[in-house]
Amino acid sequence: MRVLLIEPDAARQRVWRIAAAEIGASLEVVASGRAGVAALLGGEWDTLITAIFMADVDGFEVIDTAKTMCPDTRIVASDRGSLLPMGGQDMLDTALLLGADSAIPVPVSAAVAVATLKNLSSVLPLDPRR
């Protein structure tokens, strides 16, 4: 399983590294949305895990690009589950509406990260908030 992680937070990166190692997945980590879109378009990925809040390109744009350019890649959005300023929509719900297969609020424990990757590797949809 090839996994691309787009996450600016070093602590969150560590959690996903631990989870990927535990299930034997290949994980590439990038720390910005712009670098993530470049990596997404430059490789073949089974799973994309993306933060939503990023300084340059936000996770919503990353999800939109993935759905358009890499439609077979499974997508996990992981960030704070706070409300968007203009309509009160929860960000993680918005990520699901945009096509993410799963939305996980942070902080993510290693156990949840492992379970997420295992479920996605079996092609089972996962949304731990439902």
C-alpha positions in Angstrom: 0.0 0.0 0.0 1.4 3.4 -1.1 0.3 6.3 1.1 0.9 10.0 0.6 0.6 12.1 3.8 0.2 15.8 3.4 0.6 17.2 7.0 2.5 20.2 8.3 2.5 19.1 11.9 5.5 17.0 12.9 3.7 15.2 15.8 0.9 14.1 13.5 3.4 13.0 10.9 5.0 10.7 13.6 1.7 9.1 14.3 1.1 8.2 10.7 4.7 7.0 10.3 4.2 4.6 13.2 0.9 3.4 11.7 2.3 2.9 8.2 5.3 1.0 9.6 3.0 -1.3 11.7 1.1 -2.4 8.7 4.0 -2.4 6.2 2.7 0.5 4.1 5.0 2.7 2.1 4.6 6.3 3.4 5.8 9.5 1.7 5.4 12.6 3.9 5.2 16.2 2.6 4.6 19.2 4.8 2.6 21.6 2.6 -0.4 21.5 0.3 1.6 22.7 -2.7 4.2 20.0 -2.3 1.4 17.5 -1.7 -0.4 18.3 -4.9 3.0 17.9 -6.8 3.6 14.6 -5.1 0.1 13.4 -5.7 0.3 14.2 -9.4 3.8 12.8 -9.7 3.2 9.3 -8.3 0.7 6.5 -7.9 -1.0 6.4 -4.6 -3.4 4.0 -3.0 -4.3 6.4 -0.2 -4.0 10.1 0.4 -4.1 11.5 3.9 -4.4 15.3 4.0 -4.7 18.0 6.6 -7.2 20.7 5.8 -5.6 23.8 7.3 -2.3 24.5 5.5 -0.7 27.8 4.7 -0.4 27.5 0.9 -2.9 25.1 -0.6 -5.7 23.9 1.7 -6.9 20.3 2.0 -10.1 21.1 0.2 -8.2 21.9 -2.9 -6.0 18.8 -2.4 -9.2 16.7 -2.2 -10.6 18.3 -5.3 -7.4 17.7 -7.2 -7.2 14.1 -6.1 -10.9 13.4 -7.0 -10.3 14.9 -10.5 -6.8 13.7 -11.3 -6.5 10.5 -9.2 -10.0 9.1 -8.9 -9.0 5.7 -7.6 -7.0 7.1 -4.7 -8.7 6.7 -1.4 -8.8 10.0 0.6 -8.6 10.6 4.4 -9.1 14.2 5.7 -7.7 14.7 9.1 -7.8 18.0 11.0 -9.7 19.9 13.6 -13.5 19.4 13.3 -14.3 23.1 13.7 -16.9 25.1 11.8 -16.2 27.0 8.7 -16.6 30.8 9.1 -19.2 31.3 6.3 -21.9 28.7 6.7 -21.3 26.9 9.9 -20.5 23.6 8.0 -18.1 21.3 9.9 -14.8 21.1 8.0 -14.6 17.3 8.2 -18.2 17.0 6.9 -17.2 19.3 4.1 -14.3 17.1 3.2 -16.6 14.1 3.0 -19.0 16.1 0.8 -16.1 16.9 -1.5 -15.3 13.2 -1.9 -13.0 12.2 1.0 -13.6 8.5 2.0 -12.9 9.2 5.6 -12.7 12.2 7.9 -10.8 11.9 11.2 -10.5 14.6 13.8 -7.2 15.4 15.4 -5.5 14.4 17.5 -5.2 11.0 15.9 -4.0 8.1 18.1 -1.7 5.5 16.6 -4.5 2.9 17.1 -6.9 5.0 15.0 -4.3 5.6 12.4 -3.5 1.9 12.2 -7.2 0.9 12.0 -7.8 3.5 9.3 -4.9 2.2 7.1 -5.9 -1.4 7.6 -9.5 -0.6 6.7 -8.5 1.4 3.6 -6.1 -1.4 2.5 -9.1 -3.8 2.6 -11.1 -1.2 0.5 -13.7 -0.8 3.3 -15.0 2.8 3.7 -14.2 4.2 7.1 -15.6 7.2 8.9 -15.0 6.8 12.7 -17.3 9.8 13.4 -20.4 7.9 12.3 
